[in-house]
Amino acid sequence: MNIKFKKFLKGIAIILSLIVIVFFSIYTLAWYSFTKRAEAYLNMVWQDKENFVITGEQPHFNGYPLVPTAKFSGTFEQVAGVKIDTPEIIFTGFPVPHQVQILDAPQGLKISSRYLERDLNFDYAYLQFVAPRIPSSDKRDDVAAWQKDGHQMIIQNIILKSGNIYARGSGTLGLDDDLQMTADINARVIGMDTLLDTIAQDKGEKTIAIARNFLNMMTQIDPKTGEKYFETTLKIQKRGLYFGPMRISGLPELKWK
């Protein structure tokens, strides 16, 4: 190998090393910038005693140089009437708009509200989503402008498990023209037949006859697994939560400054 070729290879190696150093420096700056900004926002939420009641330590991001992660254990209550209680929920992703982010509750969670007839208990919950840009403030004009621009959360994958019932779906979450929550999720539900069997054993087949007939009409069989399932929609519209055509509960009004 002649001297000129050696110098050429050495020059290439130096250039590549410099590129790696610059890239890694930019990545490091972005990693800490994004996570510190998110932690500052969380701090504002934790300090907002007027709208939130929170038990549990404020999450902090870890994992550098890998994808950021943060954990929370405790209860998170919005004074309008929704409370979430979880042993652990794990956030994974870069907390910036248009990036894939994940919320994972491997030990489950409980959702309670005065708008629900009973608490929602999940043995497992998982949400993979692409976050939109958030409004510049919570003032009504800013939120209205944000809504008119068509910003919404894209739910790539949501999984909920409660007992024998397993549901998986995808869809969108946003605000309607009245700046109230709206959602449209298509879901596949497995295990409803088992639930009806259990109810029938306790209260008799007559008590679930209508539900059984409806389920039989909707049920399909997965050719690969042999599992019975049905497909439905989960919608939020006009401050109501709908499971297929059935209105499950009302929802609190979102109020803006």
C-alpha positions in Angstrom: 0.0 0.0 0.0 1.6 3.3 -1.1 1.9 6.3 1.2 -0.6 8.4 -0.7 -3.3 5.8 -0.4 -2.6 5.5 3.4 -3.0 9.2 3.8 -6.2 9.1 1.8 -7.6 6.3 4.1 -6.5 8.3 7.2 -8.2 11.4 5.9 -11.4 9.5 5.3 -11.2 8.0 8.8 -10.8 11.5 10.3 -13.7 12.9 8.3 -16.0 10.0 9.3 -14.9 10.4 13.0 -15.7 14.1 12.9 -19.1 13.4 11.3 -19.9 10.9 14.1 -18.8 13.4 16.8 -20.9 16.2 15.3 -23.9 13.9 14.9 -23.6 12.6 18.4 -23.2 16.1 19.8 -26.4 17.2 18.1 -28.2 14.1 19.2 -27.1 14.7 22.8 -28.2 18.3 22.7 -31.5 17.4 21.3 -32.1 14.5 23.7 -31.6 16.7 26.8 -33.4 19.7 25.3 -36.5 17.7 24.5 -36.6 15.9 27.8 -35.9 18.9 29.9 -38.7 20.8 28.1 -41.1 18.0 28.8 -40.1 17.9 32.5 -40.7 21.6 32.7 -44.2 21.0 31.4 -44.8 18.2 33.8 -43.6 20.4 36.6 -46.3 23.0 35.7 -48.9 20.2 35.8 -47.7 19.0 39.2 -47.8 22.6 40.5 -51.4 23.2 39.2 -53.3 22.3 42.4 -56.4 24.1 41.1 -57.0 21.6 38.3 -55.1 18.4 39.3 -54.7 16.2 42.4 -51.6 14.0 42.0 -50.1 11.5 44.4 -46.8 10.1 43.3 -43.4 11.6 42.3 -43.1 13.7 39.2 -41.5 11.6 36.4 -38.0 12.3 35.2 -36.6 11.1 31.9 -33.8 8.5 31.8 -32.1 6.2 29.3 -29.6 8.3 27.5 -28.3 7.7 24.9 -31.2 5.4 24.1 -34.8 6.4 23.6 -36.0 8.4 26.6 -38.2 6.7 29.2 -40.0 7.9 32.3 -42.1 6.2 34.9 -45.0 7.2 37.1 -46.7 5.3 40.0 -49.7 6.7 41.9 -52.9 8.5 41.1 -53.6 11.3 38.7 -56.9 13.1 39.1 -58.4 15.9 37.1 -60.8 17.9 39.2 -63.5 17.8 36.5 -64.0 14.2 37.6 -61.6 11.7 36.0 -59.1 9.8 38.1 -56.4 7.3 37.0 -54.7 5.0 39.5 -51.8 2.8 38.4 -49.0 0.8 40.1 -46.7 1.8 37.2 -47.1 3.5 33.8 -44.0 3.7 31.5 -43.5 6.4 28.8 -41.1 5.7 26.0 -40.3 8.0 23.1 -39.0 11.5 22.3 -41.6 13.9 23.8 -42.0 16.1 20.7 -44.7 16.4 18.1 -45.0 13.9 15.2 -42.9 11.3 16.9 -44.1 7.8 17.9 -44.6 7.6 21.7 -45.7 4.8 24.0 -47.6 4.6 27.3 -47.4 1.1 28.8 -49.2 0.0 32.0 -47.9 -3.6 32.5 -49.6 -4.0 35.9 -52.8 -2.4 34.7 -54.7 0.7 35.8 -58.1 1.8 37.1 -60.2 4.7 35.7 -62.9 6.2 37.9 -65.2 9.1 37.3 -68.6 10.3 38.5 -69.6 10.0 34.9 -69.1 6.2 34.9 -71.5 3.8 36.5 -68.6 1.8 37.7 -64.8 1.9 37.7 -63.0 0.6 34.7 -60.3 -1.9 35.8 -57.8 -3.0 33.3 -55.2 -5.8 33.9 -53.1 -4.4 31.1 -53.1 -1.2 29.0 -50.9 -0.1 26.1 -51.1 3.0 23.9 -48.8 3.7 20.9 -49.5 7.1 19.4 -48.2 10.0 17.3 -48.6 13.2 19.3 -49.7 16.4 17.6 -48.3 19.8 18.2 -50.0 21.1 21.4 -51.8 24.5 21.3 -49.7 27.6 22.2 -51.8 28.0 25.3 -55.0 26.8 27.0 -56.8 30.0 26.0 -60.0 29.4 24.0 -58.8 31.3 20.9 -55.5 29.4 20.7 -57.2 26.1 21.2 -59.8 26.9 18.5 -57.1 27.9 16.0 -55.3 24.6 16.8 -58.5 22.6 16.2 -59.2 24.4 12.9 -55.8 23.4 11.7 -56.8 19.8 12.0 -54.3 18.7 14.7 -55.2 15.4 16.4 -53.5 12.5 18.1 -53.0 9.4 15.8 -53.5 6.2 17.8 -51.5 3.6 16.1 -52.2 0.8 18.5 -54.3 0.6 21.7 -54.5 -2.6 23.8 -56.8 -3.1 26.8 -57.2 -6.3 28.8 -59.7 -6.9 31.6 -60.2 -10.5 32.8 -61.0 -12.6 29.7 -61.8 -9.6 27.5 -59.0 -8.4 25.2 -59.5 -5.4 22.9 -57.1 -4.0 20.3 -57.6 -1.1 18.0 -56.4 2.1 16.3 -57.9 5.5 15.4 -57.7 9.2 16.2 -58.3 11.5 19.2 -58.9 15.3 18.9 -61.4 18.1 19.5 -64.7 18.9 17.8 -65.9 22.3 16.7 -67.1 23.0 20.2 -63.6 22.2 21.5 -64.8 19.0 23.2 -63.1 15.7 23.0 -63.8 13.5 20.0 -62.4 10.1 19.2 -62.9 7.4 16.6 -61.3 4.0 17.2 -61.9 0.8 15.4 -61.4 -2.2 17.6 -61.4 -6.0 17.6 -62.7 -7.5 20.9 -62.0 -11.0 22.1 -63.5 -12.8 25.1 -67.0 -11.4 25.3 -68.5 -14.9 24.9 -66.6 -16.1 27.9 -67.9 -13.1 29.9 -71.5 -13.8 29.0 -71.0 -17.5 30.0 -69.8 -16.3 33.4 -72.7 -13.9 33.8 -75.2 -16.7 32.7 -73.8 -19.0 35.4 -74.4 -16.4 38.1 -77.7 -14.8 37.0 -79.2 -17.2 34.4 -79.2 -17.3 30.6 -82.3 -15.2 30.4 -80.5 -12.2 31.8 -78.1 -12.1 28.9 -80.3 -13.5 26.1 -80.4 -10.2 24.1 -76.7 -9.6 24.5 -76.0 -13.2 23.5 -78.1 -12.9 20.3 -76.5 -9.7 19.4 -73.0 -11.1 20.0 -73.8 -14.2 17.9 -74.8 -12.0 15.0 -71.6 -10.0 15.3 -69.1 -12.7 16.1 -66.5 -14.0 13.6 -63.8 -16.6 14.0 -60.1 -16.0 13.4 -59.0 -18.7 10.9 -55.5 -18.7 12.4 -56.3 -18.9 16.2 -59.8 -20.1 16.2 -60.8 -17.4 18.6 -64.2 -15.8 18.5 -64.1 -12.0 18.0 -66.2 -9.1 16.9 -65.2 -5.8 15.4 -66.8 -2.5 16.7 -66.1 1.2 17.1 -65.3 3.2 20.2 -66.4 6.8 19.8 -66.4 10.0 21.8 -68.7 12.6 20.4 -71.0 15.3 21.9 -69.6 14.6 25.4 -70.6 11.0 25.2 -68.7 7.7 25.1 -70.1 5.1 22.7 -69.3 1.4 22.3 -70.7 0.7 18.9 -74.2 2.1 18.9 -74.5 2.1 22.7 -73.9 5.2 24.8 -71.9 4.0 27.7 -71.5 7.3 29.7 -71.3 11.0 29.5 -68.0 12.9 29.8 -67.1 16.1 31.6 -67.1 19.4 29.7 -63.7 20.7 28.7 -63.4 24.3 29.7 -61.0 26.8 28.3 -59.8 30.2 29.5 
